[in-house]
Amino acid sequence: MTTFPVAAVRVEMATESAAVRVEMAKEFAAVRTELTVGLAETRADLLKWSFLFWIGQFAAVSAMMAFLLRTIGPR
């Protein structure tokens, strides 16, 4: 009958677990940074296109109002 060195296995598993934990923390930080940058870029693009849409809508409504005021005219 052989004796199994349980303490050595526990130490090895704890060491490996700590290494995996550190590696995962680094990877999660990198993913979080990439996600933050991507969201910031998306937010900037969305804001830009929103302003373009609002300016276009204002121009269209202004043109329609000018057309209607000229067509109806003062009576």
N, C-alpha and C positions, 0 to 999 in steps of 0.2 A: 504494500500500500504506500502510495506516494503522498507527500503533503504538498498541498497547493499553496503557494505564497500569496495569500489573499491581500495582505497589506501592500505588497508590491504592485499588484493589479489595481488596487484602489488608488494608489499614488499615480500610477500611469494614466488611469482613466481621468483623474482629477486634472492632471497636467494637460491631457488632450482636450478635455472639456474647456479648460481655461483658454487654450490656444484657439479653439473654435469660437469661443465667445468673443475674444478680441478681434479675430478676423471678421466675424459677422458685424461687430460694431463698426469697424472701418468701412465695410461694404455698405451698410445701412446709411452711414454718414455720406458716402459718395453718391448713393442713389438719392438721398434727400437733397443734396446740393444740385444734382442734375435736374430733379423735379422742380425745385425752386426757380432755377434759371429758366427752364422751359415754360413754367407758368407765368413768369414775369414777361417773357417775350410774347406769349400768347395774349396776355392782358394788354400789352402795348399795341399789338396788331388789332385787337378788338376795339380798343378805344379809337385808333386811327380810322378804321372803317366806320365806326359809329358816327364820328364827326363828319366824314364824307357823306354819309347817308343823310344826316340832319341838314347839312348845307344844301344837298340836292333837293330835299323835301322843301326847304325854305324857298329855294329858287323856283321850284315848280308851283308852289302855292302863290308866291308873289306874281308869277307870270299869269296864272289863272285869274287872280284878283285884278291885275292891270287890264287884262282882256275884258273881263266882265264890266269893269268901271268904264272902259272906253266904249263898249258896245251899248250899255244902258245909257250912259252919259247923263248929264243934268237935264231935267225936264221941267 
